[in-house]
Amino acid sequence: MSRTRVHNLSISLDGFATGEPQSAEAPFGHAGERLHQWMFATRFWAEGGTAGIDDAFAVRHSDGIGAEIMGANKFGPPGWPDDPDWKGWWGPNPPFHTPTFVLTHHPRPPIEMDGGTTFHFLDATPDEALATAAEAAGGRDVRIGGGATVVRDFVTAGLVDHLHLVQVPIVLGRGVRVWDGLEGLEETYAVEAVSSPSGVTHLTFDKRAS
Ligand SMILES: NC(=O)c1ccc[n+]([C@@H]2O[C@H](COP(=O)([O-])OP(=O)(O)OC[C@H]3O[C@@H](n4cnc5c(N)ncnc54)[C@H](OP(=O)(O)O)[C@@H]3O)[C@@H](O)[C@H]2O)c1
């Protein structure tokens, strides 16, 4: 049975997965790159990086994944739907290597990239998008790649089986928060926390059998 997973979603102590305002120059707004410093230090990200707790969590991002779903604001800065040549932030060989479904109210034809990534653009409910992505994943799992809005929507819809968040010890004060509307989440998920010597805390939420 295909599972739906979130990995490496980095949040501030106050629950923001991005700062503001998002722009082409500052994709994470005033957060800059502070939410992901823990990941940049790992072997998962760069040769010669660390091989400890952070790396052990980070590498799970790709294991057994057959498709990704992401939000329009992860795919590009505000206004990208007006640019017919926009193909995402990641260059010719994006790090997804699977069919990748961009949820947007401005769909366009698919874009085939190098390395196995094809971007598909969907205006669909979370249930419909997941059904489409699961079929494309061919029995493997579907990753919900963010940002905060899309992760929150899929969790709210009861569609996420495994949620891995990385709490970074910074306070952003503003941006887009993951937790809004998710009161009582711990009742439907088994929650574990692992502290890393790097200063971040890995939080995992695994859906309880109903
Ligand atoms: N902290 C992390 O680990 C992490 C991970 C990934 C991304 N990010 C960052 O998070 C930010 C993006 O997050 P976000 O919360 O602003 O936005 P998002 O979740 O990426 O995208 C939300 C947008 O997607 C479109 N959308 C969502 N659901 C839809 C549906 N069912 N049907 C059609 N369109 C739908 C809508 O855009 P339209 O109406 O405009 O089409 C909506 O405004 C970026 O800064 C990104 O870099 C952070």
The ligand as an SDF file (V2000), in Angstrom:
LIG
                    3D

 48 52  0  0  0  0  0  0  0  0999 V2000
   10.8240   24.8900    5.3640 N   0  0  0  0  0  0  0  0  0  0  0  0
   10.8680   23.9520    4.4450 C   0  0  0  0  0  0  0  0  0  0  0  0
   11.4230   22.8700    4.6540 O   0  0  0  0  0  0  0  0  0  0  0  0
   10.2410   24.2180    3.1070 C   0  0  0  0  0  0  0  0  0  0  0  0
    9.9580   23.1740    2.2340 C   0  0  0  0  0  0  0  0  0  0  0  0
    9.3550   23.4720    1.0180 C   0  0  0  0  0  0  0  0  0  0  0  0
    9.0760   24.7830    0.6940 C   0  0  0  0  0  0  0  0  0  0  0  0
    9.3740   25.7750    1.5730 N   0  0  0  0  0  0  0  0  0  0  0  0
    9.0910   27.1840    1.2970 C   0  0  0  0  0  0  0  0  0  0  0  0
    7.7160   27.4030    1.5970 O   0  0  0  0  0  0  0  0  0  0  0  0
    7.2390   28.4710    0.7870 C   0  0  0  0  0  0  0  0  0  0  0  0
    6.0050   28.0100    0.0560 C   0  0  0  0  0  0  0  0  0  0  0  0
    5.0280   27.6400    1.0020 O   0  0  0  0  0  0  0  0  0  0  0  0
    3.5840   28.2910    1.0130 P   0  0  0  0  0  0  0  0  0  0  0  0
    2.9030   27.7560    2.2080 O   0  0  0  0  0  0  0  0  0  0  0  0
    3.6950   29.7660    0.8260 O   0  0  0  0  0  0  0  0  0  0  0  0
    2.9190   27.7600   -0.3470 O   0  0  0  0  0  0  0  0  0  0  0  0
    2.8190   26.3150   -1.0320 P   0  0  0  0  0  0  0  0  0  0  0  0
    2.2790   25.3410   -0.0540 O   0  0  0  0  0  0  0  0  0  0  0  0
    4.0910   25.9780   -1.7180 O   0  0  0  0  0  0  0  0  0  0  0  0
    1.7760   26.6400   -2.1840 O   0  0  0  0  0  0  0  0  0  0  0  0
    0.4890   27.1550   -1.8810 C   0  0  0  0  0  0  0  0  0  0  0  0
   -0.1390   27.5410   -3.1940 C   0  0  0  0  0  0  0  0  0  0  0  0
   -0.3100   26.3830   -4.0400 O   0  0  0  0  0  0  0  0  0  0  0  0
   -1.5150   26.5090   -4.7860 C   0  0  0  0  0  0  0  0  0  0  0  0
   -2.4220   25.4520   -4.3270 N   0  0  0  0  0  0  0  0  0  0  0  0
   -2.4300   24.8420   -3.1050 C   0  0  0  0  0  0  0  0  0  0  0  0
   -3.3960   23.9050   -3.0560 N   0  0  0  0  0  0  0  0  0  0  0  0
   -4.0040   23.9130   -4.2520 C   0  0  0  0  0  0  0  0  0  0  0  0
   -5.0620   23.1470   -4.8140 C   0  0  0  0  0  0  0  0  0  0  0  0
   -5.6860   22.2000   -4.0900 N   0  0  0  0  0  0  0  0  0  0  0  0
   -5.4270   23.4000   -6.0830 N   0  0  0  0  0  0  0  0  0  0  0  0
   -4.7970   24.3540   -6.8090 C   0  0  0  0  0  0  0  0  0  0  0  0
   -3.7660   25.1080   -6.3390 N   0  0  0  0  0  0  0  0  0  0  0  0
   -3.3900   24.8880   -5.0820 C   0  0  0  0  0  0  0  0  0  0  0  0
   -2.0700   27.8950   -4.4870 C   0  0  0  0  0  0  0  0  0  0  0  0
   -1.4060   28.7950   -5.3730 O   0  0  0  0  0  0  0  0  0  0  0  0
   -2.0940   29.5810   -6.6200 P   0  0  0  0  0  0  0  0  0  0  0  0
   -3.5020   29.9060   -6.1850 O   0  0  0  0  0  0  0  0  0  0  0  0
   -1.2250   30.7820   -6.7610 O   0  0  0  0  0  0  0  0  0  0  0  0
   -2.0350   28.6940   -7.8030 O   0  0  0  0  0  0  0  0  0  0  0  0
   -1.5370   28.1370   -3.0910 C   0  0  0  0  0  0  0  0  0  0  0  0
   -1.4760   29.5070   -2.7550 O   0  0  0  0  0  0  0  0  0  0  0  0
    8.3720   28.8460   -0.1460 C   0  0  0  0  0  0  0  0  0  0  0  0
    9.0720   29.9350    0.4330 O   0  0  0  0  0  0  0  0  0  0  0  0
    9.2340   27.6150   -0.1480 C   0  0  0  0  0  0  0  0  0  0  0  0
   10.5680   27.9170   -0.4760 O   0  0  0  0  0  0  0  0  0  0  0  0
    9.9180   25.5210    2.7750 C   0  0  0  0  0  0  0  0  0  0  0  0
  1  2  1  0
  2  3  2  0
  2  4  1  0
  4  5  1  0
  4 48  2  0
  5  6  2  0
  6  7  1  0
  7  8  2  0
  8  9  1  0
  8 48  1  0
  9 10  1  0
  9 46  1  0
 10 11  1  0
 11 12  1  0
 11 44  1  0
 12 13  1  0
 13 14  1  0
 14 15  2  0
 14 16  1  0
 14 17  1  0
 17 18  1  0
 18 19  2  0
 18 20  1  0
 18 21  1  0
 21 22  1  0
 22 23  1  0
 23 24  1  0
 23 42  1  0
 24 25  1  0
 25 26  1  0
 25 36  1  0
 26 27  1  0
 26 35  1  0
 27 28  2  0
 28 29  1  0
 29 30  1  0
 29 35  2  0
 30 31  1  0
 30 32  2  0
 32 33  1  0
 33 34  2  0
 34 35  1  0
 36 37  1  0
 36 42  1  0
 37 38  1  0
 38 39  2  0
 38 40  1  0
 38 41  1  0
 42 43  1  0
 44 45  1  0
 44 46  1  0
 46 47  1  0
M  CHG  2   8   1  16  -1
M  END
$$$$
